[in-house]
Amino acid sequence: SSKGASGPGGSAPIKAGTYDTGKTQGVVGGATVIRVEGFDGKTTPDKPYGDPIFMPYSIEADLPKSKTTQDIDVPGSAAEKLSKVSDPA
């Protein structure tokens, strides 16, 4: 992260608006960059997750080292930016 922290990367699928990194590697806490990507789930051989429904969204957070909940709100502008990239006028 920009705060000089380092640690292993991790990921978790989002289903019905929730995710749980505890089912995978989890997070180590401290300064963290959170990146969210969303897809329509209509898979093809070339698109294993489907088409994107918004532009990748990143935020920085200072997460505790203990188990916690982190709510992430992807702004509507992320979808608006995707439509501008997909269909430039």
C-alpha positions as CSV (number, residue, x, y, z in Angstrom):
1,S,0.0,0.0,0.0
2,S,1.0,3.6,-0.1
3,K,1.6,3.5,3.6
4,G,4.5,1.0,3.2
5,A,2.6,-2.1,4.5
6,S,3.2,-5.4,2.8
7,G,1.6,-8.7,3.1
8,P,0.0,-11.5,1.1
9,G,-2.8,-10.7,-1.4
10,G,-6.1,-12.4,-1.0
11,S,-9.5,-12.6,-2.6
12,A,-13.0,-13.6,-1.9
13,P,-16.1,-14.0,-4.1
14,I,-19.0,-11.7,-3.5
15,K,-22.4,-13.5,-3.5
16,A,-25.7,-11.8,-2.7
17,G,-23.8,-8.7,-1.6
18,T,-21.6,-10.5,1.0
19,Y,-18.1,-11.8,1.2
20,D,-15.9,-13.7,3.7
21,T,-12.1,-13.6,3.5
22,G,-12.0,-16.0,6.4
23,K,-12.8,-18.8,4.1
24,T,-9.6,-18.2,2.1
25,Q,-6.3,-16.7,3.4
26,G,-7.9,-13.8,5.2
27,V,-6.1,-10.5,5.8
28,V,-3.3,-9.6,8.1
29,G,-4.6,-6.2,9.1
30,G,-3.1,-2.7,8.8
31,A,-3.0,-0.6,5.7
32,T,-4.8,-2.4,2.9
33,V,-5.8,-1.7,-0.6
34,I,-9.3,-3.2,-1.3
35,R,-10.1,-3.7,-5.0
36,V,-13.6,-4.7,-6.0
37,E,-14.6,-6.1,-9.4
38,G,-18.1,-7.1,-10.5
39,F,-19.3,-9.3,-13.3
40,D,-22.6,-10.4,-14.7
41,G,-21.9,-14.2,-14.2
42,K,-22.7,-15.0,-17.8
43,T,-19.5,-17.0,-18.5
44,T,-17.9,-17.9,-21.8
45,P,-14.5,-19.6,-22.4
46,D,-12.9,-16.1,-22.9
47,K,-14.7,-14.5,-19.9
48,P,-14.7,-16.9,-16.9
49,Y,-16.7,-14.4,-14.8
50,G,-18.8,-12.8,-17.5
51,D,-18.8,-9.2,-18.6
52,P,-17.9,-6.5,-16.1
53,I,-20.9,-4.5,-14.6
54,F,-18.7,-1.7,-13.3
55,M,-15.1,-0.5,-13.5
56,P,-12.7,-1.9,-11.0
57,Y,-13.0,0.1,-7.7
58,S,-10.2,0.5,-5.2
59,I,-10.1,2.1,-1.8
60,E,-7.4,2.2,1.0
61,A,-8.4,1.0,4.5
62,D,-6.6,0.6,7.8
63,L,-8.0,-2.8,8.9
64,P,-7.6,-4.2,12.4
65,K,-5.6,-7.4,13.0
66,S,-8.6,-9.0,14.6
67,K,-11.7,-10.4,12.9
68,T,-13.9,-7.6,11.7
69,T,-16.6,-6.5,9.2
70,Q,-15.7,-4.1,6.4
71,D,-18.6,-2.7,4.4
72,I,-17.6,-1.6,0.9
73,D,-19.9,0.7,-1.2
74,V,-19.1,0.8,-4.9
75,P,-20.3,4.1,-6.2
76,G,-22.7,4.3,-9.1
77,S,-20.1,6.3,-10.9
78,A,-18.1,3.1,-11.4
79,A,-20.9,1.7,-13.6
80,E,-21.3,5.0,-15.4
81,K,-17.5,5.0,-16.2
82,L,-17.9,1.5,-17.7
83,S,-20.7,2.6,-20.0
84,K,-18.6,5.5,-21.2
85,V,-15.7,3.1,-22.0
86,S,-18.0,0.4,-23.6
87,D,-20.0,2.9,-25.7
88,P,-18.0,6.1,-26.2
89,A,-20.3,8.8,-27.7
